[in-house]
Amino acid sequence: MTTLLQVEQLSAGYGEAVVLNDISLSLGEGETLALLGRNGTGKTTLMDTLAGATRQHGGQIFLGGQALHTLPSHERAAAGIGWVPQERNIFKSLTVQENLTAVQRPGRHWHGSRAWTPERVYELFPRLAERKTNLGTQLSGGEQQMLAVGRALVLNPRLLLLDEPLEGLAPIIVEELLRAIARITREEGLSAIIVEQHPQAILKISHRAVVLDHGRVVHASDADTLRENPDLLDSLLGVARKL
Ligand SMILES: Nc1ncnc2c1ncn2[C@@H]1O[C@H](COP(=O)(O)OP(=O)(O)OP(=O)(O)O)[C@@H](O)[C@H]1O
């Protein structure tokens, strides 16, 4: 398995405050990582740090062998990071179609995979196809999340970062998004890191799992180890909860 992402002794935070301490992890090409932990343990900070949106205090990040830690955020996007932050950064004053075409990088795709285009995004999310001419403000929360994922896909990333993509969505939309995420990752082989508060659904489609507590890695294994051992999962998240 070729290593896609290599994180070494990463520490980062906001201003002088250090939130992440000595984080090391790696992810293979085509693998999905479930990033777990109770509230406030640093999951979002880690995603933001990979995307270049925090203050890095130490350590290194490599994507496909290329050093990311020296690059500003927009150059990390060009290097292959597709970031879907918690706040779903879509352009609300543009239509669905404009949101997708504004950021599209049509010429780029990796390892012979099929390039993502707005048309492919519509095929993945038929609800968006019906809303092509709607403004971002006219979309439901679920549709906004689909559009946020679609915007990251048309950048044709090497690594997709999904921060709580299911948060606050109706069960039927959660099912649709989970199916789409499984298709993108499991079937199409796009590498991803997914932060989620409800771990079972994400562990089912992930290869690897990492649990954070107090900004440190307290568990790293294959996803099945945690999925098949709910007591271990509870104790990892439960221990964190008591602290
Ligand atoms: N912009 C910020 N400035 C300063 N501190 C912050 C900022 N954002 C988060 N923090 C702090 O960093 C720590 C980790 O927060 P983070 O949001 O990364 O955790 P999380 O595991 O993603 O939690 P959640 O599940 O609630 O999103 C917390 O102590 C939080 O207060």
The ligand as a Tripos MOL2 file, in Angstrom:
@<TRIPOS>MOLECULE
LIG
   31    33     1     0     0
SMALL
NO_CHARGES

@<TRIPOS>ATOM
      1 N1        -10.5660   29.5030   16.8970 N.pl3     1 LIG1
      2 C1        -10.1270   29.0120   18.0740 C.ar      1 LIG1
      3 N2         -9.3660   29.7650   18.9000 N.ar      1 LIG1
      4 C2         -8.9040   29.2730   20.0760 C.ar      1 LIG1
      5 N3         -9.1590   28.0240   20.5250 N.ar      1 LIG1
      6 C3         -9.9140   27.2370   19.7560 C.ar      1 LIG1
      7 C4        -10.4490   27.6750   18.4810 C.ar      1 LIG1
      8 N4        -11.1550   26.6560   17.9400 N.ar      1 LIG1
      9 C5        -11.0810   25.6280   18.8230 C.ar      1 LIG1
     10 N5        -10.3340   25.9720   19.8980 N.ar      1 LIG1
     11 C6        -10.0200   25.1090   21.0530 C.3       1 LIG1
     12 O1         -9.3190   23.9810   20.5920 O.3       1 LIG1
     13 C7         -9.7190   22.8110   21.2950 C.3       1 LIG1
     14 C8        -10.0990   21.7280   20.3110 C.3       1 LIG1
     15 O2        -11.2570   22.1340   19.5890 O.3       1 LIG1
     16 P1        -11.7450   21.3830   18.2670 P.3       1 LIG1
     17 O3        -12.8800   22.1810   17.7080 O.co2     1 LIG1
     18 O4        -10.5880   21.0890   17.4210 O.co2     1 LIG1
     19 O5        -12.2840   20.0190   18.8790 O.3       1 LIG1
     20 P2        -13.2320   18.9310   18.2210 P.3       1 LIG1
     21 O6        -12.7340   17.6360   18.6930 O.co2     1 LIG1
     22 O7        -13.3490   19.1500   16.7600 O.co2     1 LIG1
     23 O8        -14.6190   19.2470   18.9180 O.3       1 LIG1
     24 P3        -16.1200   19.2610   18.2830 P.3       1 LIG1
     25 O9        -16.4900   17.8560   18.1640 O.co2     1 LIG1
     26 O10       -16.8690   20.0020   19.3320 O.co2     1 LIG1
     27 O11       -16.0590   20.0060   16.9830 O.co2     1 LIG1
     28 C9        -10.8380   23.2290   22.2390 C.3       1 LIG1
     29 O12       -10.3010   23.3740   23.5230 O.3       1 LIG1
     30 C10       -11.2960   24.5490   21.6820 C.3       1 LIG1
     31 O13       -11.7440   25.3830   22.7140 O.3       1 LIG1
@<TRIPOS>BOND
     1     1     2 1
     2     2     3 ar
     3     2     7 ar
     4     3     4 ar
     5     4     5 ar
     6     5     6 ar
     7     6     7 ar
     8     6    10 ar
     9     7     8 ar
    10     8     9 ar
    11     9    10 ar
    12    10    11 1
    13    11    12 1
    14    11    30 1
    15    12    13 1
    16    13    14 1
    17    13    28 1
    18    14    15 1
    19    15    16 1
    20    16    17 2
    21    16    18 1
    22    16    19 1
    23    19    20 1
    24    20    21 2
    25    20    22 1
    26    20    23 1
    27    23    24 1
    28    24    25 2
    29    24    26 1
    30    24    27 1
    31    28    29 1
    32    28    30 1
    33    30    31 1
@<TRIPOS>SUBSTRUCTURE
     1 LIG1         1 GROUP 0 **** ****
